[in-house]
Amino acid sequence: MRRLAPLLLCLVTLLLAGCAIYPAGQSNPRQPGGIGLVLIDPGHGGDDRGGAGHGLREKDMTLDTARRLREELASLGIRSQMTREADRSMMLDERVALANAKAGSGVVLVSLHYDSGPRSQSGVISFFWRTDSHGLATRIHRSLVEETGFEDRRVVRRRLRLTRNPDVPCVLIECGFLTNPSNASKIAQPEFRQRIARSIAKGIALQQQIGDRGIPPVPELNEPLSQASDRREY
Ligand SMILES: [Zn+2]
């Protein structure tokens, strides 16, 4: 019995840890173990090419990176699904509805994009709106900047369709500029896109591990839902 006790303790601890990784109900990524499912959203698709530069189309790069992210999350034991698995059109509201439909699974939505702009503009920018998504956006962003060496364009609180409208925690990550020669030459390499995916997965895993620890809270803001007529679309 004396030998069994530590073994039982280990088993109970493992069981409890397992439960913490996949909680039922609403997700709360601010707490350790608060992410039950990552809904990976490859931006654009089908008729909507998104941005483009140096022979790279955003819709292809996001889908490729999303598949790699799914792999990386699986290797870390984090459950994920994708909003689209193929090159098909998908409205923003459809993506929001998909995330909302999974609200009971502890879902967080991670939308992947690549940026376009003047040639000289480069780097990573990460958007969030909800107070419960600030930590997740920050962890993903820091990891991505560190692993890619891309310019840090900061974590930005912005009311977008995919940051304001979901009823679940959500972030939108711009993983680099297709229009910047230096960013694009790296994004074009499959190994580099794997590195991007790995760094995003690492950010999510850290958030799962320690929640919002060390991340300053942001105030609640009351703003209307984002509309199709809003200035910039994602
Ligand atoms: Zn985009």
Boltz pocket constraint, residues with backbone or C-beta under 6 A from the ligand:
constraints:
  - pocket:
      binder: B
      contacts: [[A, 43], [A, 44], [A, 50], [A, 51], [A, 58], [A, 112], [A, 113], [A, 114], [A, 233], [A, 234]]
      max_distance: 6.0
